Amino acid sequence: MTHTNRPLASPLRRPLPETTRRRCVVTGAAGFIGSQLATRLHEQGWAVTGIDGFTDSYDPVEKHQRAAALERLGGVSIVVGDLVTSNLESLFDGAEVVFHLAGRAGVRASFDIEPRYVHDNVTATEAVVAAARPGGVRRIVYASSSSVYGNSPTPFREDLPPAPISPYGRTKLEAERLCLEAASSGLEAVALRYFTVYGPGQRPDMGLRIFAEAALHGRPLTVFGDGTQRRDFTYVDDIVDATIAAADAPASGLAVNIGGGSSVTLLEVLDLLGSLVARPVDVRFHPFARGDVLATEADSTRAASLLGFRAHVPFERGFRAEVAWVRDRSELVQAEEARSA
Ligand SMILES: NC(=O)c1ccc[n+]([C@@H]2O[C@H](COP(=O)([O-])OP(=O)(O)OC[C@H]3O[C@@H](n4cnc5c(N)ncnc54)[C@H](O)[C@@H]3O)[C@@H](O)[C@H]2O)c1
């Protein structure tokens, strides 16, 4: 994008920031998680500036819709720019915390376009860390990933040696190291290892959303592997809770797992999906995809003791909410298409 550091909305539409409000920057604010984090921070009284490059990782229209919804809140401003080329020092000026969620997510694509993963995950994080101290930032909260564990034995504990098996996992691990090393030279930093995040607003390239869209439209679903792989699915509201708690946690220089509290097989997901859409789902099994791990499960001891975090949303309730969101969204899209036909 060429609009580096250009606010999306007229400053006249935004209330003047109060000096008493805590200021923060959310990178990746137009993303699935970043947009929901920015909304909640705003609701809690933070003055929020977001930055996003609206990259082509998936349809940028969806990112622009989220950014527009944030701007409508009033008081949240979104800057359009790539972290690598933006003037981050001036963006960070006066911000106490940087919630660094920008990045290129997704395991499978990382084998084909690794340089973009290096750019968005590693080079972008170098830029964030380099600008944070001169910008006066106290703490970086980094969105790392359970992918750093690869096929380690479950449950994953933070003191296991990292063993990523995809370029995505390796770039997240490298970015996490960049943040945590900065913590040894004065800047506070916490890396949260998110476990498969889901819920309304989920990225269009993620499994649960793809499954829900296919099932609602009566299309066959593709499962890579035999369906016995397990994931510790974590509802987006719980992720947001943990991420905000990490801003003030009495710890720095550490990675912390953020998991949903139960590990569910894909076969169980498909069973539940069938009952949620009230029709049998037509599943086609394909060989395992490279980079896919067999099981993820967070040991949440550290999250409980350092962040006071406990996941609240059980998978069945969270997936029901996501399927309802997917249904509502596709009805809206169909109505829009009918209007413009
Ligand atoms: N969704 C998950 O299950 C999950 C799990 C573990 C970790 N994470 C991490 O959490 C973060 C958010 O994930 P998400 O699912 O919301 O993804 P997302 O793709 O919806 O959001 C990431 C945002 O970052 C922006 N971005 C990417 N590179 C950028 C750059 N160089 N400069 C500026 N903006 C850039 C993208 O445009 C996008 O809007 C990512 O860092 C991801 O690796 C996500």
The ligand as an SDF file (V2000), in Angstrom:
LIG
                    3D

 44 48  0  0  0  0  0  0  0  0999 V2000
   -5.9620  -16.9520   14.2250 N   0  0  0  0  0  0  0  0  0  0  0  0
   -5.2490  -17.8760   14.8800 C   0  0  0  0  0  0  0  0  0  0  0  0
   -5.7040  -19.0030   15.0960 O   0  0  0  0  0  0  0  0  0  0  0  0
   -3.8630  -17.5630   15.3830 C   0  0  0  0  0  0  0  0  0  0  0  0
   -3.1830  -18.5390   16.1320 C   0  0  0  0  0  0  0  0  0  0  0  0
   -1.9020  -18.2630   16.5830 C   0  0  0  0  0  0  0  0  0  0  0  0
   -1.3230  -17.0340   16.3310 C   0  0  0  0  0  0  0  0  0  0  0  0
   -1.9840  -16.1120   15.5930 N   0  0  0  0  0  0  0  0  0  0  0  0
   -1.3320  -14.8380   15.3190 C   0  0  0  0  0  0  0  0  0  0  0  0
   -2.2060  -13.7840   15.7110 O   0  0  0  0  0  0  0  0  0  0  0  0
   -2.0570  -12.6810   14.8270 C   0  0  0  0  0  0  0  0  0  0  0  0
   -3.4170  -12.2820   14.2850 C   0  0  0  0  0  0  0  0  0  0  0  0
   -3.9870  -13.3890   13.5860 O   0  0  0  0  0  0  0  0  0  0  0  0
   -5.3450  -13.2550   12.7710 P   0  0  0  0  0  0  0  0  0  0  0  0
   -5.9490  -14.6060   12.6850 O   0  0  0  0  0  0  0  0  0  0  0  0
   -6.1410  -12.1220   13.2950 O   0  0  0  0  0  0  0  0  0  0  0  0
   -4.7700  -12.9070   11.3150 O   0  0  0  0  0  0  0  0  0  0  0  0
   -5.1950  -11.8030   10.2530 P   0  0  0  0  0  0  0  0  0  0  0  0
   -4.4670  -12.1500    8.9980 O   0  0  0  0  0  0  0  0  0  0  0  0
   -6.6770  -11.6950   10.1850 O   0  0  0  0  0  0  0  0  0  0  0  0
   -4.6130  -10.4530   10.8480 O   0  0  0  0  0  0  0  0  0  0  0  0
   -3.2700  -10.0440   10.6800 C   0  0  0  0  0  0  0  0  0  0  0  0
   -3.2790   -8.6320   10.0970 C   0  0  0  0  0  0  0  0  0  0  0  0
   -1.9190   -8.1970    9.9800 O   0  0  0  0  0  0  0  0  0  0  0  0
   -1.8030   -7.4140    8.8110 C   0  0  0  0  0  0  0  0  0  0  0  0
   -0.3950   -7.4390    8.3700 N   0  0  0  0  0  0  0  0  0  0  0  0
    0.3080   -8.5210    7.9690 C   0  0  0  0  0  0  0  0  0  0  0  0
    1.5620   -8.1550    7.6430 N   0  0  0  0  0  0  0  0  0  0  0  0
    1.6480   -6.8150    7.8610 C   0  0  0  0  0  0  0  0  0  0  0  0
    2.6870   -5.8630    7.7180 C   0  0  0  0  0  0  0  0  0  0  0  0
    3.8960   -6.2250    7.2450 N   0  0  0  0  0  0  0  0  0  0  0  0
    2.4320   -4.5780    8.0350 N   0  0  0  0  0  0  0  0  0  0  0  0
    1.2070   -4.2020    8.4890 C   0  0  0  0  0  0  0  0  0  0  0  0
    0.1790   -5.0790    8.6480 N   0  0  0  0  0  0  0  0  0  0  0  0
    0.4020   -6.3630    8.3360 C   0  0  0  0  0  0  0  0  0  0  0  0
   -2.7380   -8.0960    7.8010 C   0  0  0  0  0  0  0  0  0  0  0  0
   -3.1550   -7.2240    6.7760 O   0  0  0  0  0  0  0  0  0  0  0  0
   -3.8820   -8.5590    8.7030 C   0  0  0  0  0  0  0  0  0  0  0  0
   -4.9750   -7.6520    8.6810 O   0  0  0  0  0  0  0  0  0  0  0  0
   -1.0700  -13.1150   13.7410 C   0  0  0  0  0  0  0  0  0  0  0  0
    0.2000  -12.6190   14.0710 O   0  0  0  0  0  0  0  0  0  0  0  0
   -1.0870  -14.6290   13.8330 C   0  0  0  0  0  0  0  0  0  0  0  0
    0.1410  -15.2010   13.4240 O   0  0  0  0  0  0  0  0  0  0  0  0
   -3.2540  -16.3360   15.1150 C   0  0  0  0  0  0  0  0  0  0  0  0
  1  2  1  0
  2  3  2  0
  2  4  1  0
  4  5  1  0
  4 44  2  0
  5  6  2  0
  6  7  1  0
  7  8  2  0
  8  9  1  0
  8 44  1  0
  9 10  1  0
  9 42  1  0
 10 11  1  0
 11 12  1  0
 11 40  1  0
 12 13  1  0
 13 14  1  0
 14 15  2  0
 14 16  1  0
 14 17  1  0
 17 18  1  0
 18 19  2  0
 18 20  1  0
 18 21  1  0
 21 22  1  0
 22 23  1  0
 23 24  1  0
 23 38  1  0
 24 25  1  0
 25 26  1  0
 25 36  1  0
 26 27  1  0
 26 35  1  0
 27 28  2  0
 28 29  1  0
 29 30  1  0
 29 35  2  0
 30 31  1  0
 30 32  2  0
 32 33  1  0
 33 34  2  0
 34 35  1  0
 36 37  1  0
 36 38  1  0
 38 39  1  0
 40 41  1  0
 40 42  1  0
 42 43  1  0
M  CHG  2   8   1  16  -1
M  END
$$$$
